[in-house]
Amino acid sequence: MKIDHSLPLEYSTEENRLKVLGFWIFLGAEIALFSTLFAVYFTLANRYGNGPSAKEIFELKPVLIETFLLLTSSFTIGLGIHAMRLGLKKAMMTFFMITLVLGLGFLGVEITEFVTYVHEGATMQTSAFLSSLFTLLGTHGAHVTFGLLWGTAILLQVRKHGFTPETANKSFIFSLYWHFLDVVWIFIFSFVYLKGLM
Amino acid sequence: MKWDEFFVTGEPMIYASMVAIAVVSLAIPIGLTYFKKWGYLWNEWLTTVDHKRIGVMYILSALLMLFRGGVDALLMRAQTARPENGLLDAQHYNEIFTTHGVVMILFMAMPFVIGLMNVVIPLQIGARDVAFPRLNAISFWLFFAGAMLFNISFVIGGSPDAGWTAYFPLASPEFSPTVGNNYYSLALQISGIGTLMTGINFIVTILKMRAPGMKLMKMPMFTWSVLITNVIIVFAFPVLTVALALMMFDRQFGTQFFAMQNGGMDMLWANLFWIWGHPEVYIVILPAFGIYSEIISTFARKNLYGYKSMVISMVAISMLSFVVWAHHFYTMGHGVMVNSVFSITTMAIAVPTGVKIFNWLLTLRKGKIEFTTPMLYSLAFIPIFTIGGVTGVMLAMASADYQYHNTMFLVAHFHYVLIPGTVFAVIAGFYYWFPKVFGFRLNERLGKLSFWVIVVSFNVTFFPLFILGLNGMTRRMYTYSASTGFGPLNLISAIGAVGLAIGFIILVYNIYWSVRYSPRDTTGDPWNARTLEWSTHSPVPVYNFAKVPTVDSLDAFWFSKKNKTPLAEGAYEPIHMPSNSGMPFIMGIAFFFAGFFLVFSWWLPAIIAGLVILGTMAFRTFERDHGYHISVEEIERTEEALRGERK
């Protein structure tokens, strides 16, 4: 394995460069996936049948908390990658752990929100609007959940092996994934919640 | 659930299939044990990450599925061969045309194309493997798991019966109460994930792993077509992923996406399906165009005419493919404006396609044409595909389409584009690249015989359907009365179908005959071809190229032969290779069972299978595997043996 020391560790081998490009293309596919979910949501957003409408169930407070948690986590993972470039293992691990805790917090609020909806009689089966809402939010939430597992696995490897071309590459790719989830959330916040509250 | 609900009962043909499946599933392990081949199977095939072997497995599965889909086709043609025929009842006929469509498109055409990509692309760009060999194996096993899951549906639980398009509300639990459409959503989902991974893998491979000097505009045309195809895959397949997930939610969790009440919208399914479905058509046709470009240029002994316009046409087709989807349902209630827009975009596709047809014709002009079997298929493709294309433009005219929408005219049209387009191409590619993989050519006499039988029978089978469609016979009718007058033409079509079956049997016999008797090729370049894959030995050593070739022009191998300049210089260096892994295979099995349990809504076993899938992923992330190196001595030994200098 040839290591090119003029590049950051996550780009230092041929294999690593391929993986970063591959992951960007995967994110392209993810954009197509979420675009489809958004299209489905926009199509069905006003078709709530006998169920509640968006205005009746959305509440700003939990959503703002979720937004705050997730946006902050995107910032902290950026700091984590910066620490990795500087070779600061402890700082990197701390920032990654903060990121994951914030992610967990986001997930907790989202699950509480879902439970509230269901208690108000707004379930996935009630109307097409709610089916599409739960699917869009649920897909994003499932991505966050998977990210928590993945991030933990990477942290364990960094703890054991330190910064190697492999662990650096994995951490960097994970950060791309995490930022992407944040971008999707910004769209959800603006076009699902804010629009729904108007 | 009782056993008679679990297994499909009451049909002698189904019982016969059950017996056949039981016999085969017993025969395989017994045979493997008797011939002591378990180790060989595991080490050389099930755990392989070698793109050539994965390609061979794709193609073998595709041939198997061609047989399955072909039997469906024969049953349909037999049922409609005469009026009021009682061979199949309506339900059984519905299931058969549904599985015929799904199997032929998703489990025959796609894997055949992807198999050829796997075999050829790394060789054609001078690479040692694809970018992510392990992911490639996962792609294959997910496709295979999906295909097997779909195929067991006809004995366990019942096949999907709402057409390969699975339109709602027909595919809803209300009108399609068996688990058939659960199989549809899950089997396609699993193999679709595999296809998406293939897409990513090949884009990175082609963008990043080309031989030094091979600029984008110096890539062989097949490589170009595959690059564009994979871009379409990456953007089209997520739409299918979503559509299938919503279908599963509607059918199994009671959501209201495509429901008839509570705000649901059945047309949403049709739109989502075709936003994926139309690009899908180009996913199977563009690589076919690439294959024809290679073959026509090789056997006309000329470089491809209009290289740049070929590339531009394909890019144009790939973009247009995403903006024509509504032409599949002009009659289903959108207004004049929408119909007009989609009419125009659809007809626009004829322009780049026409450019390509003329480029092939001009490549042939003044060429020293050699009529080999792959070339015969390519030459037959041009006129027959053009008939398919012209009838496509007829269908594209929205107002005229009201006359023949969903008639046999449409059926004839898409068979006229898909069979000469994709099926002839993959057969041609199969004949063309077969010696590269196995080291000997398929017999030309048998090849030409099966070609003529297939081409003639194809027209006998499908041309009558144009007339039947214009006479008003709708598709998917399981029977008709004698007074309609549809009988004679349907009978001719059925005779043609038998001819097609005979043609394919000759093809399979040809493989058997050639394995035993065909003379072995020692040159590595039996067709006197132009691209890099022919510059290495046949069969190809595991590392593909002992030295990485350097390229300075299109058709570099052709010029290196002509000018007698070597493609690669310097000494051998140790070659880094990925190690085999059983993980993709285990993942495939886990996906198969997860899918199977979900079909029957057995949640607990499904969750356990899902945890196994997560487990394989965790295993992968904690695994330390840096592959292995092939030493210089070993390369020298292999190369000498392949040159025949050492026994």
Interface residues (C-beta under 8 A of the other chain):
Chain A: M1 R17 L18 K19 L21 G22 I25 F26 G28 A29 E30 A32 L33 T36 L37 V40 T43 L44 R47 Y48 G49 N50 G51 M124 Q125 T126 S127 A128 F129 L130 S131 S132 F134 T135 L149 W150 A153 I154 L156 Q157 K170
Chain B: A131 F132 L196 G199 I200 N201 I203 V204 L207 K208 M209 V234 F235 A236 F237 P238 V239 T241 V242 A243 A245 L246 F249 D250 F253 G254 T255 Q256 F257 A259 Q261 N262 G263 G264 M265 L268 L272 I275 H576 L614 A618 T621 F622 H626
